[in-house]
């Protein structure tokens, strides 16, 4: 399953890693900002603004949902 969430500063994508499909990568564009044991933990980091993507992490006035059911899934 691949999840995406569009924000004013970019679209976050959570998808299985190619080299280890049991882990999920958190992507914005062509850059991976973290590896997670599950997609929910990645969504929680986006919600908490602790992704490593500086533009997002400092934009605490912008909000997302921590609930993966609110993300676009494909």
DSSP file (Angstrom, degrees, kcal/mol; ACC not computed):
  #  RESIDUE AA STRUCTURE BP1 BP2  ACC     N-H-->O    O-->H-N    N-H-->O    O-->H-N    TCO  KAPPA ALPHA  PHI   PSI    X-CA   Y-CA   Z-CA
    1    1 A X              0   0    0      0, 0.0     2,-0.4     0, 0.0    15,-0.4   0.000 360.0 360.0 360.0 138.5    0.0    0.0    0.0
    2    2 A X        -     0   0    0     13,-0.1    72,-2.5     2,-0.0     2,-0.4  -0.967 360.0-163.8-117.3 132.7    1.2    3.5   -0.9
    3    3 A X  E     -AB  14  73A   0     11,-2.7    11,-2.9    -2,-0.4     2,-0.3  -0.910   6.5-175.8-116.2 142.6   -0.1    6.5    1.0
    4    4 A X  E     -AB  13  72A   0     68,-2.2    68,-2.7    -2,-0.4     2,-0.4  -0.987   9.8-172.5-138.1 151.5    0.1   10.2    0.0
    5    5 A X  E     -A   12   0A   0      7,-2.3     7,-2.6    -2,-0.3     2,-0.4  -0.935  17.7-143.2-145.2 116.5   -0.8   13.5    1.6
    6    6 A X  E     +A   11   0A   0     -2,-0.4     2,-0.3     5,-0.2     5,-0.2  -0.656  24.8 172.0 -85.5 131.3   -0.7   16.8   -0.3
    7    7 A X  E >   -A   10   0A   0      3,-1.6     3,-1.3    -2,-0.4    57,-0.1  -0.842  48.3-101.7-128.4 167.6    0.4   19.9    1.6
    8    8 A X  T 3  S+     0   0    0     -2,-0.3     3,-0.1     1,-0.2    -2,-0.0   0.710 122.9  45.6 -62.4 -19.0    1.3   23.4    0.6
    9    9 A X  T 3  S-     0   0    0      1,-0.4    -1,-0.2    50,-0.1     2,-0.2   0.341 129.4 -51.1-107.7   6.3    5.0   22.6    0.9
   10   10 A X  E <   -A    7   0A   0     -3,-1.3    -3,-1.6     2,-0.0     2,-0.6  -0.709  59.2 -79.4 144.0 166.6    5.0   19.3   -0.9
   11   11 A X  E     -A    6   0A   0     -5,-0.2    18,-0.6    -2,-0.2     2,-0.4  -0.880  36.5-145.0-102.3 123.4    3.3   15.9   -1.1
   12   12 A X  E     -AC   5  28A   0     -7,-2.6    -7,-2.3    -2,-0.6     2,-0.4  -0.693  15.8-168.3 -84.1 137.5    4.4   13.3    1.4
   13   13 A X  E     -AC   4  27A   0     14,-2.5    14,-3.3    -2,-0.4     2,-0.6  -0.996   9.1-165.6-129.1 129.1    4.4    9.7    0.2
   14   14 A X  E     +AC   3  26A   0    -11,-2.9   -11,-2.7    -2,-0.4     2,-0.3  -0.967  27.0 154.0-112.6 119.7    4.7    6.7    2.4
   15   15 A X  E     - C   0  25A   0     10,-1.9    10,-3.2    -2,-0.6   -13,-0.1  -0.981  48.3 -85.8-146.1 155.5    5.6    3.5    0.5
   16   16 A X  E     - C   0  24A   0    -15,-0.4     8,-0.3    -2,-0.3     2,-0.2  -0.292  51.0-109.4 -58.8 143.7    7.3    0.2    1.0
   17   17 A X        -     0   0    0      6,-2.8     6,-0.2     3,-0.7     3,-0.1  -0.524  17.0-135.2 -75.5 143.3   11.1    0.3    0.5
   18   18 A X  S    S+     0   0    0      1,-0.2     3,-0.4    -2,-0.2    -1,-0.1   0.912 104.4  43.0 -64.7 -43.6   12.3   -1.5   -2.6
   19   19 A X  S    S+     0   0    0      1,-0.3    -1,-0.2     2,-0.1     2,-0.2   0.649 132.3  20.3 -81.5 -14.6   15.2   -3.2   -0.8
   20   20 A X    >   -     0   0    0      3,-0.2     3,-2.4    -3,-0.1    -3,-0.7  -0.612  63.6-172.9-153.1  87.1   13.1   -4.2    2.2
   21   21 A X  T 3  S+     0   0    0     -3,-0.4    -3,-0.1     1,-0.3    -2,-0.1   0.547  81.6  72.7 -65.5  -5.3    9.3   -4.2    1.6
   22   22 A X  T 3  S+     0   0    0     -6,-0.1     2,-0.3     2,-0.0    -1,-0.3   0.570  96.9  59.7 -80.7  -8.5    8.7   -4.8    5.4
   23   23 A X  S <  S-     0   0    0     -3,-2.4    -6,-2.8    -6,-0.2     2,-0.4  -0.842  77.9-136.8-118.1 156.7    9.8   -1.2    6.0
   24   24 A X  E     -CD  16  36A   0     12,-2.9    12,-2.9    -2,-0.3     2,-0.3  -0.908   7.9-145.7-116.6 139.6    8.3    2.0    4.7
   25   25 A X  E     -CD  15  35A   0    -10,-3.2   -10,-1.9    -2,-0.4     2,-0.6  -0.795  10.1-139.6 -99.9 146.7   10.1    5.1    3.4
   26   26 A X  E     -CD  14  34A   0      8,-2.0     7,-3.9    -2,-0.3     8,-0.5  -0.937  31.9-175.0-105.6 115.4    8.8    8.6    3.9
   27   27 A X  E     -CD  13  32A   0    -14,-3.3   -14,-2.5    -2,-0.6     2,-0.4  -0.834  28.6-176.6-117.3 146.5    9.3   10.6    0.6
   28   28 A X  E >  S-CD  12  31A   0      3,-2.2     3,-1.8    -2,-0.3     2,-0.2  -0.936  77.1 -44.1-132.7 115.3    8.9   14.1   -0.6
   29   29 A X  T 3  S-     0   0    0    -18,-0.6   -16,-0.0    -2,-0.4   -19,-0.0  -0.466 123.6 -22.4  62.1-130.2    9.7   14.3   -4.3
   30   30 A X  T 3  S+     0   0    0     -2,-0.2     2,-0.5    -3,-0.1    -1,-0.2   0.304 118.6  95.0 -93.8   8.1   12.8   12.3   -5.0
   31   31 A X  E <   -D   28   0A   0     -3,-1.8    -3,-2.2     2,-0.0     2,-0.5  -0.878  62.0-149.0-110.2 128.8   14.1   12.5   -1.4
   32   32 A X  E     -D   27   0A   0     -2,-0.5    -5,-0.3    -5,-0.2     3,-0.1  -0.831  11.3-175.0 -93.1 127.9   13.6    9.9    1.3
   33   33 A X  E     -     0   0A   0     -7,-3.9     2,-0.3    -2,-0.5    -6,-0.1   0.360  59.7 -12.9-106.5   3.6   13.4   11.4    4.8
   34   34 A X  E     -D   26   0A   0     -8,-0.5    -8,-2.0    18,-0.0     2,-0.4  -0.879  51.4-122.6 170.5 160.6   13.2    8.2    6.9
   35   35 A X  E     -D   25   0A   0     -2,-0.3     2,-0.3   -10,-0.2   -10,-0.2  -0.974  32.1-172.4-120.4 133.6   12.6    4.5    7.1
   36   36 A X  E     -D   24   0A   0    -12,-2.9   -12,-2.9    -2,-0.4     3,-0.1  -0.927  34.8-132.3-132.2 149.9    9.9    3.1    9.4
   37   37 A X  S    S+     0   0    0     -2,-0.3     2,-0.3   -14,-0.2    -1,-0.1   0.719  96.9  11.1 -71.2 -21.2    8.8   -0.2   10.6
   38   38 A X  S  > S-     0   0    0    -14,-0.1     4,-1.1     1,-0.1     3,-0.3  -0.988  74.0-116.2-153.9 160.2    5.2    0.7    9.7
   39   39 A X  H  > S+     0   0    0     -2,-0.3     4,-2.3     1,-0.2     5,-0.2   0.829 109.3  62.7 -67.2 -33.1    3.3    3.3    7.7
   40   40 A X  H  > S+     0   0    0      1,-0.2     4,-2.1     2,-0.2    -1,-0.2   0.885 100.3  52.5 -62.5 -39.2    1.5    4.6   10.8
   41   41 A X  H  > S+     0   0    0     -3,-0.3     4,-1.8     2,-0.2    -1,-0.2   0.880 108.8  50.8 -64.7 -37.8    4.7    5.7   12.5
   42   42 A X  H  X S+     0   0    0     -4,-1.1     4,-1.9     2,-0.2    -2,-0.2   0.929 109.9  49.5 -64.4 -44.9    5.7    7.7    9.4
   43   43 A X  H  X S+     0   0    0     -4,-2.3     4,-2.5     1,-0.2    -2,-0.2   0.868 108.2  54.8 -62.0 -36.4    2.3    9.4    9.3
   44   44 A X  H  X S+     0   0    0     -4,-2.1     4,-2.1     2,-0.2    -1,-0.2   0.882 106.0  51.2 -64.5 -38.8    2.7   10.2   13.0
   45   45 A X  H  X>S+     0   0    0     -4,-1.8     5,-2.5     2,-0.2     4,-0.5   0.877 110.2  49.3 -66.5 -37.2    6.1   11.9   12.3
   46   46 A X  H ><5S+     0   0    0     -4,-1.9     3,-1.1     2,-0.2    -2,-0.2   0.949 111.6  49.0 -64.2 -47.5    4.5   14.0    9.5
   47   47 A X  H 3<5S+     0   0    0     -4,-2.5    -2,-0.2     1,-0.2    -1,-0.2   0.867 114.7  45.2 -57.3 -38.7    1.7   15.0   11.9
   48   48 A X  H 3<5S-     0   0    0     -4,-2.1    -1,-0.2    -5,-0.2    -2,-0.2   0.459 109.9-122.0 -87.5  -2.3    4.2   15.9   14.6
   49   49 A X  T <<5S+     0   0    0     -3,-1.1    -3,-0.2    -4,-0.5     3,-0.1   0.901  76.6 121.2  61.1  43.8    6.5   17.8   12.2
   50   50 A X      < +     0   0    0     -5,-2.5    -4,-0.1    -6,-0.1    -1,-0.1  -0.422  28.1 116.3-129.5  56.9    9.6   15.7   13.0
   51   51 A X  S    S-     0   0    0      2,-0.2     3,-0.1    -5,-0.1    -1,-0.1   0.687  80.8-115.8 -98.7 -21.9   10.3   14.3    9.5
   52   52 A X  S    S+     0   0    0      1,-0.2     2,-1.1    -3,-0.1     3,-0.1   0.258  83.0 119.3  93.6 -10.9   13.7   15.8    8.7
   53   53 A X    >>  -     0   0    0      1,-0.2     4,-2.7   -20,-0.0     3,-1.0  -0.784  54.3-159.7 -87.9  98.1   12.2   17.7    5.9
   54   54 A X  H 3> S+     0   0    0     -2,-1.1     4,-2.1     1,-0.3     5,-0.2   0.842  83.4  57.4 -53.4 -45.7   13.1   21.2    7.2
   55   55 A X  H 34 S+     0   0    0      1,-0.2     4,-0.3     2,-0.2    -1,-0.3   0.878 116.3  37.0 -56.7 -39.1   10.5   23.2    5.2
   56   56 A X  H X4 S+     0   0    0     -3,-1.0     3,-1.2     2,-0.2    -2,-0.2   0.911 111.2  58.6 -77.6 -44.9    7.7   21.0    6.8
   57   57 A X  H 3< S+     0   0    0     -4,-2.7    -2,-0.2     1,-0.3    -3,-0.2   0.803 110.2  42.7 -61.1 -30.4    9.2   20.7   10.2
   58   58 A X  T 3< S+     0   0    0     -4,-2.1     2,-1.4    -5,-0.2    -1,-0.3   0.579  95.1  82.3 -90.4  -9.1    9.3   24.4   10.8
   59   59 A X    X   +     0   0    0     -3,-1.2     3,-2.2    -4,-0.3    -1,-0.2  -0.420  50.1 156.1 -91.8  60.3    5.8   25.0    9.3
   60   60 A X  T 3   +     0   0    0     -2,-1.4    -1,-0.2     1,-0.3    -2,-0.1   0.629  63.1  70.3 -67.3 -11.8    4.0   24.1   12.5
   61   61 A X  T 3  S+     0   0    0     -3,-0.2     2,-0.3     2,-0.1    -1,-0.3   0.655  86.0  82.5 -76.4 -14.5    1.0   26.2   11.4
   62   62 A X    <   -     0   0    0     -3,-2.2     2,-0.3    -6,-0.2   -55,-0.0  -0.701  69.9-157.3 -90.1 143.1    0.3   23.6    8.7
   63   63 A X        +     0   0    0     -2,-0.3     2,-0.3   -15,-0.0   -16,-0.1  -0.886  17.0 176.0-124.3 151.7   -1.6   20.5    9.7
   64   64 A X        -     0   0    0     -2,-0.3     2,-0.4   -17,-0.2     7,-0.0  -0.822  37.9 -95.4-133.6 177.5   -2.1   16.9    8.4
   65   65 A X        -     0   0    0     -2,-0.3   -18,-0.1     1,-0.1   -19,-0.1  -0.813  14.1-155.1 -97.4 139.4   -3.9   14.0    9.8
   66   66 A X  S    S+     0   0    0     -2,-0.4     2,-0.6   -19,-0.1    -1,-0.1   0.657  75.4  91.8 -79.9 -17.6   -2.1   11.4   11.9
   67   67 A X    >   -     0   0    0      1,-0.1     3,-2.1   -24,-0.1     4,-0.4  -0.697  69.4-150.9 -85.0 117.3   -4.8    8.8   10.8
   68   68 A X  G >  S+     0   0    0     -2,-0.6     3,-1.2     1,-0.3    -1,-0.1   0.733  93.3  72.2 -60.2 -22.0   -3.8    6.9    7.6
   69   69 A X  G 3  S+     0   0    0      1,-0.3    -1,-0.3     3,-0.0     4,-0.1   0.753  95.4  53.6 -64.8 -22.3   -7.4    6.6    6.7
   70   70 A X  G <  S+     0   0    0     -3,-2.1    -1,-0.3     2,-0.1    -2,-0.2   0.549  95.3  85.4 -88.5  -9.2   -7.3   10.3    5.9
   71   71 A X  S <  S-     0   0    0     -3,-1.2     2,-0.4    -4,-0.4   -66,-0.2  -0.529  93.3 -99.5 -85.7 158.0   -4.4    9.9    3.5
   72   72 A X  E     -B    4   0A   0    -68,-2.7   -68,-2.2    -2,-0.2     2,-0.4  -0.674  44.0-159.9 -76.5 128.4   -4.8    8.9   -0.1
   73   73 A X  E      B    3   0A   0     -2,-0.4   -70,-0.2   -70,-0.2    -4,-0.0  -0.898 360.0 360.0-115.6 140.4   -4.2    5.2   -0.5
   74   74 A X              0   0    0    -72,-2.5   -71,-0.1    -2,-0.4    -1,-0.1   0.314 360.0 360.0-144.5 360.0   -3.3    3.3   -3.6
